[in-house]
Every structure is written in C-alpha cells, then in structure tokens.
Amino acid sequence: MSTAGDGTRVVHAGLPEPVPGEPFLPGPVFAAPYHLDPVAGPGAAVDGYGRPDNRTRRALETAIGELEGGGTLAFASGQAAITAALLTVLRPGDAVLLPSDGYFAVRAFAAATLSELGVDVRTAPTAGPYPSFEGIRLVLLETPANPGLDVCDIRSVSAAAHAAGALVAVDNTAATPLGQRPLDLGADLVVASGTKALTGHSDLLLGYVAARDEALLSRLSTWRAQTGGVPGAFDCWLAHRSLGTLDLRLARQTANAAALAPLLAAHPAVTGVRWPGLPGDPAHAIASTQMRRIPGLIGFDLGSEERVGAFLTTSRLIFAATSFGGLHTSADRRAQWGDDTTAGFVRLSCGVEDTADLVADVKAALKS
C-alpha cells in the first residue's frame, strides 16, 4: 500500500481485513471497563480499561501511522498532543527552541508552565536565522507556520540539531501527512492537530504524536495513560471515517487557494499576501521541493480591524470562525486571538466550494 496513490492510501488506511458480513469500518466501541479473566486479570486480553485501551482508537492510530510513516498515539486535542511531547521529552534544566511565529498557544504554555518547571525556553522564526543548537534538548518546528505561513527546511534543520544532540519535533498540522512526512525528512517526532484539515469536517477535537523510536513512543503512551488526555471512541471513529476524503478535500482546497492568492495579491486593498504556492512567496522555493502539496491557507492584510469586519460581513461564503482546514471556507482576524500580527491580518482557510463561486464571492467582499 505504501506505493499506492494518496487517494487509495487514505481510503484504505487502518481498515481491517475484509470479512463477509462485517462493515468496512467497524463502529465505535464504547466501553470504560471490559470483562477481565477472573484469574489472569488484564494480562489475558488486549483491553482491560478504556483510558489506555480502546480498539476504535487503535484503528485510527494505525491509519494515521500508515500516512505519517511511524507509530502513532492519538490525544484529545492538538494542544494535548504537543504538550504531551514537550513534557515527556523535557526536564528541568533542559532548553527548548520554539517557533516565534508558530501557534501562539504553545508559546503561552511554554511561558506559563515550562519556564516555571525550570525549562529554558528560547524562540526563533520559522524561516530563520536559527541560533546554535548546542545545549538544546528539543527543537520544535512548525512548517508551514501558523498563521504567517513561513516554511523551513526540515532536513537541514534536523541534521544540524542532531549534530548538536537535540531532538526535533515537527508540527505537521497545516501540511498534513499528504503534504509532507517529517519523519522521512529526519524529524524524531511529529505532532499535529487532527481537528483541522486531517479530519476536515469541523466536528471534533483530536491530536496525535507520531515517531519511529519505540522507547520514546512507550514513554508518550505512559504519559497519556497517566494523565488521561485520550480522545473518545466516537471522535476516533468520526476521524477515521473522515480520513477517506482527505486527498479529495486537500486537492480542492489547494485549487481554491491557487485561484484566490493571485487575486488577493493583485488587489489594491490587500497587502502582505502569503501563500507558499505563489512563485514570488518567500517560502515558495523550499515549499516547492519539500512539500508534496501546498495547503489551502492564505494570509493577507486588510489594514484595519474595521475593514476585516466589513469583508467578513459582506461575504456570503466565508464563515467568520477560528480553526482551519474544514469543508467550509473560513477566516479570522488573528490579532483577536493573541497572535503577534497587525490588526488587519487575516488567515483565510479555503474550503471545498466551487472555485468560481468562491472567487466571485471574494471579489464582491473586497469591494466593501
């Protein structure tokens, strides 16, 4: 299956062998306790208690693992997955390097929790320049970065970090494993929010961590079991079901971004357009060689809070909402959430609407 196309892989990822009379994707298993062997106890069966054990969750983890190319653990949200990785790897006295332009909640967690635990928190922009990696325990990359959409060379940064003795984790939320596979490029860990494009229907929260180091995965599994940040069975089933359309959804989202980005870049009311798929974008050179597809995320500036409000109010197709990667085109003004952006900076997430309809809607909204 590894040589199959993306559409084939996502449709079949994590499914059991066909059995006559059985469904393609078994329904969710709802259980807290399971029957135990009266004598042998939990050692006699795979499942003993729902927090560490759930076959629906394992099926989803198998599916995502096939796409990322490593063992995978699902978490209750992307933030739960990222913080689990940070707290599993880092100890008091360690240093961590975070993206200064990445997801703001990770930096907030580092400032509020990691620093108080004695971790030396440092930051660097995704596009560089990077400081020396000497003395750093973990380098977290987010590429493309959210919301600025800068990109870094995962292979070269991983090589330099490893030479200094550091581990590398890559937040793969925006790209998804169909856009890039960081473990193939030298990363030790992949962390991601499955809430967004991976599942794409705006109806669940999910996160995951993937790795090829079995000892590291075992530590993460222990952390998850002891802290309890597991996703529910129904959310896991919904996520697995939604994976099957990932290739189709990403294709339309990218096509819509490819149509909107030049339109926005040419409009006199818009500045600072960022989409790594644009030939003139600062991230284009690396993205075009490192990534297999560019996500449907566009950043741009309308100049003020009021103009963003007018744009979103006028649009018929763009929902004012946070998050990204869903079926519906959405946009939000990032400064209102705490991102270090200008007041008029917009992150637009292209949905799967017809391209002509979306282009016409954006043109009309820009007239406001």
Backbone torsions as a table, in degrees:
resi	resn	phi	psi	omega
1	MET	NA	-21.4	-176.8
2	SER	-65.3	-23.6	179.7
3	THR	-92.7	-2.2	-179.7
4	ALA	-74.6	165.0	177.9
5	GLY	-72.0	166.6	-175.9
6	ASP	-59.8	-43.3	-178.9
7	GLY	-61.4	-42.2	178.4
8	THR	-64.8	-42.7	-176.5
9	ARG	-65.4	-42.9	-177.2
10	VAL	-72.7	-31.2	179.3
11	VAL	-68.3	-34.9	-174.8
12	HIS	-103.0	-3.8	-174.7
13	ALA	-59.6	126.3	172.7
14	GLY	73.9	7.1	-179.4
15	LEU	-79.6	148.0	176.4
16	PRO	-73.3	165.6	174.8
17	GLU	-61.6	142.0	-178.7
18	PRO	-61.9	132.9	176.1
19	VAL	-130.1	124.5	179.9
20	PRO	-53.1	132.4	179.2
21	GLY	88.1	-6.9	179.8
22	GLU	-103.3	152.2	179.5
23	PRO	-72.3	160.3	176.3
24	PHE	-59.1	-52.5	178.5
25	LEU	-116.1	109.8	-179.6
26	PRO	-57.2	147.6	179.8
27	GLY	-66.6	167.1	-177.6
28	PRO	-66.7	143.6	176.6
29	VAL	-97.2	114.4	179.2
30	PHE	-99.9	110.7	179.7
31	ALA	-160.0	139.1	166.9
32	ALA	-97.4	-68.0	171.1
33	PRO	-91.4	155.4	171.6
34	TYR	-119.1	160.6	173.6
35	HIS	-61.2	134.1	175.8
36	LEU	-106.7	152.0	171.1
37	ASP	-64.7	127.4	-175.4
38	PRO	-59.2	-24.7	-177.1
39	VAL	-106.0	-52.3	-174.1
40	ALA	-79.2	-20.2	179.7
41	GLY	72.4	-149.6	-173.7
42	PRO	-67.2	-17.7	-179.4
43	GLY	-69.7	-11.1	-175.4
44	ALA	-88.5	-11.2	-177.7
45	ALA	-144.5	162.1	-178.5
46	VAL	-67.8	-39.1	-173.8
47	ASP	-108.3	129.6	177.9
48	GLY	-126.7	-37.4	-180.0
49	TYR	-150.0	143.3	-168.2
50	GLY	-65.9	-23.5	-179.0
51	ARG	-66.9	-51.3	176.3
52	PRO	-87.7	-16.8	-168.1
53	ASP	-126.0	118.7	172.2
54	ASN	-159.6	123.3	-175.0
55	ARG	-70.9	-28.7	176.7
56	THR	-66.4	-41.6	177.3
57	ARG	-65.5	-40.2	179.3
58	ARG	-63.5	-38.0	178.8
59	ALA	-63.5	-41.9	176.7
60	LEU	-63.8	-43.0	179.4
61	GLU	-61.9	-37.8	176.2
62	THR	-63.1	-42.9	-179.0
63	ALA	-63.2	-49.7	-180.0
64	ILE	-65.2	-38.6	178.3
65	GLY	-59.9	-37.7	177.1
66	GLU	-63.5	-35.8	-178.9
67	LEU	-77.6	-39.7	-179.0
68	GLU	-82.2	-22.6	-179.4
69	GLY	82.8	35.3	179.0
70	GLY	-166.5	165.1	174.9
71	GLY	-60.9	143.6	-171.6
72	THR	-133.1	142.4	174.2
73	LEU	-123.9	129.0	179.1
74	ALA	-90.5	144.7	180.0
75	PHE	-127.4	169.4	-174.6
76	ALA	-68.4	-21.7	178.3
77	SER	-161.1	169.0	175.9
78	GLY	-63.8	-39.4	178.7
79	GLN	-63.6	-38.4	177.0
80	ALA	-63.3	-37.9	179.9
81	ALA	-68.0	-45.3	-177.8
82	ILE	-66.4	-45.5	-179.3
83	THR	-66.7	-33.3	175.9
84	ALA	-62.1	-43.9	179.1
85	ALA	-63.8	-43.3	-179.4
86	LEU	-63.5	-46.1	-175.5
87	LEU	-77.1	-20.5	175.1
88	THR	-76.6	-39.2	-174.9
89	VAL	-84.7	-39.7	-169.4
90	LEU	-90.7	145.0	176.9
91	ARG	-130.2	159.8	177.4
92	PRO	-52.5	132.3	-177.5
93	GLY	97.3	-16.8	176.7
94	ASP	-75.0	161.7	174.6
95	ALA	-117.8	140.0	177.7
96	VAL	-126.0	141.2	177.5
97	LEU	-110.5	119.5	-178.0
98	LEU	-112.5	155.7	175.3
99	PRO	-72.5	127.3	-179.9
100	SER	-72.3	-15.9	-178.1
101	ASP	-116.4	16.8	179.7
102	GLY	-91.0	-163.8	-175.9
103	TYR	-57.3	122.1	-170.1
104	PHE	-63.7	-30.9	-176.5
105	ALA	-65.8	-27.5	177.9
106	VAL	-70.6	-42.6	177.0
107	ARG	-65.6	-36.8	177.9
108	ALA	-64.0	-40.9	177.1
109	PHE	-64.0	-40.9	-179.9
110	ALA	-63.9	-42.1	-178.9
111	ALA	-69.6	-36.3	-174.7
112	ALA	-87.3	-28.4	-172.5
113	THR	-120.0	-53.2	-176.5
114	LEU	-62.3	-43.9	-179.7
115	SER	-61.4	-40.5	-180.0
116	GLU	-67.8	-22.6	177.2
117	LEU	-86.2	0.6	177.7
118	GLY	92.6	15.5	176.4
119	VAL	-89.2	133.8	178.3
120	ASP	-81.7	108.5	-176.2
121	VAL	-96.2	122.1	177.8
122	ARG	-124.0	158.5	179.9
123	THR	-134.0	156.3	174.9
124	ALA	-152.8	147.4	178.3
125	PRO	-66.7	148.6	-177.9
126	THR	-56.6	-42.2	-178.2
127	ALA	-79.6	-0.5	-178.3
128	GLY	86.4	179.9	3.8
129	PRO	-73.6	151.5	178.7
130	TYR	-98.5	145.0	174.7
131	PRO	-75.8	178.0	173.2
132	SER	-61.9	140.9	177.8
133	PHE	-88.7	1.1	179.4
134	GLU	-61.6	131.0	178.5
135	GLY	83.4	-1.3	179.6
136	ILE	-93.0	133.1	179.9
137	ARG	-84.5	-40.4	-175.5
138	LEU	-141.5	133.9	173.5
139	VAL	-111.1	120.3	176.1
140	LEU	-103.6	122.6	176.8
141	LEU	-108.9	148.3	171.5
142	GLU	-131.9	109.1	-172.1
143	THR	-144.6	117.5	-3.4
144	PRO	-63.9	145.0	-178.0
145	ALA	-76.1	148.0	179.9
146	ASN	-111.9	117.2	15.8
147	PRO	-107.7	-0.2	-170.5
148	GLY	-77.0	-18.2	174.8
149	LEU	68.7	24.6	168.3
150	ASP	-71.9	159.7	-175.9
151	VAL	-131.9	146.7	173.9
152	CYS	-126.0	160.7	179.8
153	ASP	-81.7	101.8	-175.3
154	ILE	-61.6	-41.3	-176.4
155	ARG	-63.9	-46.3	-176.6
156	SER	-72.1	-39.5	177.8
157	VAL	-65.8	-39.6	179.0
158	SER	-64.0	-41.5	179.6
159	ALA	-62.8	-43.6	-179.8
160	ALA	-67.9	-39.7	179.4
161	ALA	-66.1	-43.4	179.9
162	HIS	-64.2	-36.4	178.5
163	ALA	-62.4	-27.1	178.8
164	ALA	-93.7	0.4	178.0
165	GLY	90.2	13.5	-178.3
166	ALA	-96.2	151.7	169.6
167	LEU	-89.3	156.6	-178.9
168	VAL	-126.6	127.9	172.7
169	ALA	-116.9	141.8	-179.9
170	VAL	-123.6	125.5	172.9
171	ASP	-79.8	112.1	-173.8
172	ASN	-103.9	21.6	-174.1
173	THR	-60.2	-51.0	-175.0
174	ALA	-69.0	-40.5	-175.1
175	ALA	-77.6	-37.2	-169.2
176	THR	65.8	161.6	-179.9
177	PRO	-66.8	-11.9	173.3
178	LEU	-82.6	-18.1	177.7
179	GLY	-88.3	-36.4	177.1
180	GLN	-164.2	153.6	177.9
181	ARG	-121.1	93.4	-174.7
182	PRO	-57.9	-31.6	179.6
183	LEU	-63.6	-31.9	176.2
184	ASP	-71.1	-21.2	-176.7
185	LEU	-97.9	7.3	174.0
186	GLY	110.3	-5.8	180.0
187	ALA	-70.0	152.1	178.0
188	ASP	-89.5	-30.2	-176.5
189	LEU	-137.6	146.1	166.5
190	VAL	-117.1	131.5	172.1
191	VAL	-122.1	148.0	-178.6
192	ALA	-163.3	156.0	168.8
193	SER	-94.0	116.9	174.5
194	GLY	-82.6	-3.0	177.4
195	THR	-60.8	-29.6	-167.1
196	LYS	-94.9	-124.1	-169.8
197	ALA	-64.1	-29.1	-176.7
198	LEU	-56.1	-46.8	179.4
199	THR	-100.2	-34.8	159.7
200	GLY	70.8	8.9	-178.4
201	HIS	-115.0	8.3	174.6
202	SER	57.1	34.8	-175.6
203	ASP	-129.1	9.6	179.6
204	LEU	-157.6	161.4	171.9
205	LEU	-109.9	137.1	-177.5
206	LEU	-161.0	147.2	171.5
207	GLY	-141.2	166.4	175.7
208	TYR	-155.0	158.2	172.7
209	VAL	-125.5	134.7	177.7
210	ALA	-126.2	145.2	179.7
211	ALA	-160.9	165.2	176.1
212	ARG	-109.8	-8.1	178.4
213	ASP	-84.9	109.3	-175.5
214	GLU	-63.3	-36.4	179.7
215	ALA	-65.4	-40.4	178.4
216	LEU	-67.2	-41.4	177.1
217	LEU	-62.2	-38.3	179.0
218	SER	-63.3	-41.5	177.8
219	ARG	-64.0	-40.7	178.1
220	LEU	-66.0	-37.6	178.3
221	SER	-64.7	-41.4	176.8
222	THR	-63.3	-43.2	177.9
223	TRP	-58.4	-46.6	-178.2
224	ARG	-64.1	-42.6	-179.8
225	ALA	-64.6	-36.2	-176.5
226	GLN	-81.8	-26.5	-179.6
227	THR	-100.1	-20.8	170.2
228	GLY	83.7	16.6	-176.9
229	GLY	-82.7	56.7	-175.5
230	VAL	-98.8	148.2	173.9
231	PRO	-79.2	151.7	177.9
232	GLY	-73.2	161.5	-176.4
233	ALA	-61.7	-41.5	-177.4
234	PHE	-67.8	-40.0	176.3
235	ASP	-61.5	-40.3	178.5
236	CYS	-64.3	-40.3	179.1
237	TRP	-66.5	-43.9	177.1
238	LEU	-59.2	-43.2	-179.5
239	ALA	-62.7	-44.7	-179.4
240	HIS	-63.7	-44.1	177.7
241	ARG	-58.8	-41.3	-175.5
242	SER	-72.1	-25.1	-179.8
243	LEU	-56.7	-31.6	-174.7
244	GLY	-59.7	-25.5	-179.5
245	THR	-101.5	8.7	-174.8
246	LEU	-57.8	-45.8	-178.6
247	ASP	-60.8	-44.4	-179.5
248	LEU	-66.6	-42.9	-179.0
249	ARG	-64.3	-46.2	-179.1
250	LEU	-62.7	-38.5	-179.5
251	ALA	-60.9	-44.9	-179.5
252	ARG	-70.7	-39.6	179.2
253	GLN	-61.5	-41.8	178.7
254	THR	-66.5	-42.1	178.3
255	ALA	-61.7	-39.7	178.4
256	ASN	-66.6	-40.1	177.1
257	ALA	-64.5	-38.4	179.3
258	ALA	-64.1	-27.6	177.6
259	ALA	-83.8	-37.3	-175.5
260	LEU	-80.6	-36.5	-174.8
261	ALA	-58.5	-48.5	177.5
262	PRO	-64.7	-35.4	177.2
263	LEU	-60.6	-47.2	179.3
264	LEU	-65.1	-42.2	-177.5
265	ALA	-63.3	-28.9	-177.7
266	ALA	-90.1	-6.7	-174.6
267	HIS	-84.7	133.7	-177.1
268	PRO	-67.0	-20.0	-179.3
269	ALA	-87.2	-1.8	-173.6
270	VAL	-119.0	137.4	174.9
271	THR	-130.4	166.9	170.9
272	GLY	60.7	35.1	-178.9
273	VAL	-66.8	130.4	176.9
274	ARG	-126.6	122.5	169.2
275	TRP	-154.3	117.3	-175.1
276	PRO	-58.5	-15.5	177.7
277	GLY	-78.5	-14.9	177.6
278	LEU	-73.9	130.8	-178.7
279	PRO	-55.4	-31.7	-179.2
280	GLY	-89.0	0.0	-178.6
281	ASP	-71.0	140.8	179.9
282	PRO	-57.7	-25.0	-178.6
283	ALA	-92.6	-2.2	-170.6
284	HIS	-62.2	-43.2	-174.2
285	ALA	-61.0	-47.8	-179.9
286	ILE	-71.3	-44.5	-177.6
287	ALA	-59.8	-39.9	-176.1
288	SER	-69.2	-20.0	177.7
289	THR	-101.5	-31.6	-175.4
290	GLN	-88.3	-31.5	-172.3
291	MET	-104.8	142.5	179.0
292	ARG	-83.5	-22.7	174.2
293	ARG	-157.3	150.8	-177.6
294	ILE	-96.7	132.5	-178.3
295	PRO	-68.3	164.0	-177.1
296	GLY	-87.0	38.6	179.3
297	LEU	-105.1	132.4	178.5
298	ILE	-128.8	136.4	173.0
299	GLY	-110.4	140.6	176.8
300	PHE	-160.6	166.5	-175.6
301	ASP	-122.3	127.7	177.0
302	LEU	-101.2	2.6	170.2
303	GLY	95.7	-25.9	-178.1
304	SER	-163.6	162.0	176.5
305	GLU	-61.3	-39.7	-177.3
306	GLU	-65.7	-39.2	-178.9
307	ARG	-71.0	-34.5	175.0
308	VAL	-63.7	-44.0	179.3
309	GLY	-60.5	-40.9	179.0
310	ALA	-66.2	-40.7	179.2
311	PHE	-61.2	-48.6	-177.1
312	LEU	-71.7	-32.7	178.9
313	THR	-69.8	-37.0	-178.0
314	THR	-74.7	-35.6	-176.9
315	SER	-61.2	139.9	175.5
316	ARG	-93.7	-22.8	-172.6
317	LEU	-108.7	-19.4	-176.4
318	ILE	-93.1	118.3	176.6
319	PHE	-82.4	135.6	171.6
320	ALA	-78.6	108.0	-176.1
321	ALA	-163.1	153.5	173.3
322	THR	-90.1	-178.6	-170.7
323	SER	73.7	177.2	-178.4
324	PHE	-162.0	170.8	175.7
325	GLY	88.7	6.8	-177.2
326	GLY	-88.1	177.6	179.8
327	LEU	-63.7	-31.9	-175.7
328	HIS	-95.4	136.1	173.8
329	THR	-65.7	133.1	-178.7
330	SER	-140.7	162.3	178.9
331	ALA	-154.5	152.0	174.0
332	ASP	-149.6	155.0	178.3
333	ARG	-86.0	111.1	-167.2
334	ARG	-68.5	-26.5	-178.2
335	ALA	-62.3	-26.2	-177.8
336	GLN	-71.2	-13.9	-179.9
337	TRP	-101.5	-6.1	179.3
338	GLY	109.0	-1.5	175.6
339	ASP	-66.5	147.3	179.9
340	ASP	-82.4	73.6	-179.6
341	THR	-129.0	171.0	174.2
342	THR	-70.9	164.1	-176.3
343	ALA	-63.2	-27.8	-176.1
344	GLY	-101.8	11.6	-177.8
345	PHE	-76.1	131.8	-177.4
346	VAL	-119.3	135.0	168.6
347	ARG	-105.4	116.0	-179.0
348	LEU	-107.6	128.4	179.0
349	SER	-108.6	112.2	-178.6
350	CYS	-72.0	132.5	176.1
351	GLY	-93.6	-152.8	-175.3
352	VAL	-112.6	19.6	175.2
353	GLU	-61.3	162.7	174.7
354	ASP	-59.4	135.2	-174.9
355	THR	-58.8	-44.3	-178.3
356	ALA	-61.9	-39.1	179.1
357	ASP	-66.0	-41.6	-178.2
358	LEU	-68.0	-41.4	178.0
359	VAL	-61.3	-45.4	179.7
360	ALA	-62.6	-38.8	-179.4
361	ASP	-67.0	-42.7	179.8
362	VAL	-66.4	-40.5	177.0
363	LYS	-58.7	-44.6	-179.9
364	ALA	-66.1	-40.5	-179.4
365	ALA	-67.7	-33.3	179.0
366	LEU	-67.2	-25.5	178.1
367	LYS	-66.0	-20.2	179.7
368	SER	-70.3	NA	NA
